[in-house]
């Protein structure tokens, strides 16, 4: 096994951070060590992001106890990462073993997922749930007073109840999705990186637009004996439509994209 090619040390400003610098006496760095170097820095970045994530209680407030426990766990993760770097990269190691170090990193990744996935999922559900409850309460409070406002386009009261249902649908959708987590999911739960409150506003806007397209029969859907286009005159149907839009937010977005694309295609042919 070749000698390690890097000087392994701790950061002067933050002892928990690992610092790797190439040993000037080393002429060429083996490909295995370069790959290990990338994996170590990637995992260190992910651990840093996890360590900065706020820990919430069941009421949505910051939990000092959970924050202290997280700090202890991340400190242990960094110690194992430091050990992997010394085994696979340290120039003081005459027989560096990148393969063994990679195995330690893979085991550390699994440990992080086991320790953090459940806590992370619960924290996300709480955070999203709080925004859902607030928006639902807001829409429901407005729902009944605006019954006196009636327009030809739609019944505003039904629309507000529909948006309240969509908000709850988003919450349920998040709870039931993704049964298996990876460390990448923990660091970044959704590819679009939307804040829970912004996600709720986005889904509410999308639901209202989709409902208007249904009402105007720009999009035609028939489910059993029910026609979703009749939601302005049927409160129960409006609530069901909102819930389905929240649960199937991605499907609704795709359907809207298809309808928009078809609209411009038809317009261009005229």
C-alpha positions in Angstrom: 0.0 0.0 0.0 1.3 3.5 -0.9 2.0 6.1 1.7 -0.6 8.7 2.5 -0.4 12.0 0.6 -2.0 14.5 2.9 -1.4 16.3 6.1 -4.4 15.7 8.4 -5.2 18.3 11.0 -8.0 20.1 12.8 -9.1 23.6 12.0 -7.5 26.4 14.2 -10.9 28.2 14.4 -13.1 25.2 14.8 -11.5 22.0 16.3 -14.4 19.9 15.1 -13.6 20.6 11.5 -11.1 18.5 9.5 -8.5 20.1 7.4 -6.6 18.2 4.7 -3.6 19.7 2.8 -1.3 18.0 0.4 2.1 16.9 1.8 4.8 18.8 -0.2 7.1 15.8 -0.2 4.6 13.7 -2.1 5.1 13.7 -5.9 1.9 12.1 -7.1 -1.4 11.4 -5.3 -3.0 8.0 -6.1 -6.5 8.1 -7.7 -7.9 6.1 -4.7 -6.8 8.8 -2.3 -8.2 11.6 -4.5 -11.5 9.9 -4.5 -11.4 9.4 -0.8 -10.6 13.0 -0.3 -13.7 14.0 -2.2 -15.9 11.6 -0.2 -14.5 12.9 3.1 -15.1 16.6 2.2 -18.6 15.8 0.9 -19.5 14.0 4.1 -18.0 16.7 6.3 -20.1 19.3 4.4 -23.3 17.2 5.0 -22.4 16.8 8.7 -22.0 20.5 9.0 -25.4 21.2 7.4 -27.0 18.6 9.8 -25.4 20.2 12.8 -26.8 23.6 12.0 -30.4 22.4 11.5 -32.7 23.8 14.3 -34.1 21.2 16.6 -37.8 21.7 17.3 -40.1 20.5 20.1 -43.6 19.0 19.4 -44.9 22.6 19.7 -42.6 23.9 17.0 -40.3 25.7 19.4 -36.5 25.3 19.5 -35.5 22.6 21.9 -32.3 23.2 23.8 -32.1 19.6 25.0 -32.4 18.2 21.4 -29.8 20.8 20.2 -27.3 19.6 22.8 -27.9 15.9 21.9 -27.4 16.8 18.2 -24.1 18.5 19.0 -22.9 15.4 20.8 -23.8 13.2 17.9 -22.2 15.4 15.3 -19.0 15.5 17.4 -18.9 11.7 17.3 -19.5 11.7 13.5 -16.5 14.1 13.0 -14.3 11.9 15.1 -15.0 8.9 12.9 -14.4 11.0 9.8 -11.1 12.1 11.2 -10.2 8.5 11.8 -11.0 7.6 8.2 -8.9 10.5 7.0 -5.9 9.3 9.0 -6.3 5.7 7.8 -6.6 6.5 4.2 -4.8 9.8 3.6 -2.4 10.8 6.3 1.2 11.1 5.1 2.4 9.9 8.5 0.7 6.6 7.6 3.3 4.5 5.6 0.5 2.0 4.6 -2.5 4.2 3.9 -5.6 2.1 3.1 -8.2 4.2 1.2 -10.4 1.1 0.9 -10.7 0.6 4.6 -11.3 4.4 5.0 -14.1 4.2 2.4 -15.7 1.4 4.3 -15.6 3.5 7.5 -17.3 6.4 5.6 -20.0 4.1 4.2 -20.7 2.8 7.8 -20.7 6.4 9.1 -23.2 7.4 6.4 -25.5 4.6 7.5 -25.1 5.5 11.1 -26.1 9.1 10.4 -29.2 8.0 8.5 -30.2 5.7 11.3 -29.7 8.4 14.0 -31.0 11.4 12.2 -33.7 10.3 9.7 -36.5 9.8 12.2 -35.7 13.0 14.0 -35.4 14.9 10.8 -38.7 13.6 9.4 -40.6 14.5 12.6 -39.1 18.0 12.6 -40.1 18.5 9.0 -43.6 17.3 9.7 -43.9 19.7 12.7 -42.6 22.6 10.7 -44.8 21.9 7.7 -47.8 21.1 10.0 -47.6 24.5 11.7 -47.7 26.4 8.4 -50.5 24.1 7.2 -52.6 24.7 10.4 -52.0 28.5 10.2 -53.1 28.6 6.5 -56.0 26.3 7.1 -57.2 28.4 10.0 -56.8 31.6 7.9 -58.8 30.2 5.0 -61.5 28.7 7.2 -61.9 31.9 9.1 -62.5 33.7 5.9 -64.6 30.9 4.4 -68.0 31.7 6.0 -68.0 35.5 6.1 -67.4 35.7 2.4 -70.5 33.6 1.6 -72.3 36.8 1.0 -69.9 37.5 -1.9 -71.1 35.7 -5.0 -69.6 36.0 -8.5 -70.2 34.4 -11.8 -66.8 33.0 -11.9 -66.9 30.9 -8.7 -68.1 30.8 -5.1 -65.4 32.5 -3.1 -66.4 30.7 0.1 -66.0 27.3 -1.5 -62.6 28.4 -3.0 -61.3 29.2 0.5 -62.5 25.9 1.9 -60.8 24.2 -1.0 -57.5 26.0 -0.3 -57.8 25.0 3.4 -58.2 21.3 2.3 -55.3 21.6 -0.1 -53.0 22.8 2.7 -53.9 19.8 4.8 -53.3 17.6 1.8 -49.8 18.9 1.4 -49.1 18.0 5.0 -50.4 14.4 4.6 -48.6 14.1 1.3 -45.3 14.9 3.0 -45.9 12.5 5.9 -46.6 9.5 3.6 -43.9 10.1 1.1 -40.3 8.6 1.0 -40.2 5.7 3.3 -36.4 5.3 3.0 -34.0 8.1 3.6 -30.4 8.7 2.5 -28.0 11.3 4.0 -28.7 13.4 0.9 -32.4 13.5 1.7 -31.7 14.5 5.3 -29.5 17.4 4.1 -31.9 18.4 1.4 -35.4 16.9 1.8 -36.9 18.2 -1.5 -35.1 18.9 -4.8 -36.9 22.3 -5.1 -35.6 23.4 -1.6 -38.8 25.2 -0.9 -39.5 26.4 2.6 -42.6 24.7 4.1 -44.7 27.9 4.2 -43.7 28.8 0.6 -44.6 25.3 -0.5 -48.1 25.7 1.0 -48.6 29.1 -0.8 -47.4 27.6 -4.0 -49.7 24.6 -3.8 -52.7 26.8 -2.8 -52.1 29.0 -5.8 -51.7 26.0 -8.1 -54.9 24.5 -6.7 -56.9 27.6 -7.3 -55.7 27.9 -10.9 -56.3 24.2 -11.5 -59.9 24.5 -10.1 -60.6 27.5 -12.3 -59.5 25.6 -15.4 -61.7 22.7 -14.3 -64.7 25.1 -13.8 -64.2 26.6 -17.2 -63.8 23.1 -18.7 -60.3 24.0 -20.1 -59.4 20.7 -18.4 -62.1 18.0 -18.3 -62.0 15.3 -15.6 -64.8 13.0 -14.7 -64.5 10.8 -11.5 -67.3 8.3 -11.1 -70.6 10.3 -10.9 -68.9 13.5 -9.8 -67.7 16.2 -12.0 -65.0 18.3 -10.3 -66.0 21.3 -12.4 -69.0 21.7 -10.2 -67.0 22.6 -7.1 -68.4 26.2 -7.0 -71.8 24.9 -6.1 -70.8 21.9 -4.0 -68.9 22.6 -0.8 -68.1 18.9 -0.2 -66.7 18.5 -3.7 -64.6 21.7 -3.3 -63.1 20.3 -0.1 -62.4 16.9 -1.8 -60.8 18.6 -4.8 -58.5 20.7 -2.6 -57.4 17.6 -0.6 -56.6 15.7 -3.8 -54.7 18.6 -5.2 -52.6 18.8 -2.0 -52.0 15.1 -1.9 -51.0 15.0 -5.6 -49.2 18.3 -5.9 -46.7 16.9 -8.3 -49.4 15.3 -10.5 -51.4 18.6 -10.6 -48.2 20.5 -11.6 -47.6 18.1 -14.4 -51.2 18.4 -15.6 -51.1 22.2 -15.6 -47.8 22.1 -17.6 -49.4 19.8 -20.1 -52.5 22.0 -20.4 -50.4 25.1 -20.8 -48.3 23.4 -23.5 -51.4 22.3 -25.4 -52.9 25.8 -25.2 -49.8 27.4 -26.8 -49.6 24.6 -29.4 -53.2 25.1 -30.4 -52.8 28.9 -30.5 -49.7 28.7 -32.7 -51.6 26.5 -35.3 -54.2 29.2 -35.8 
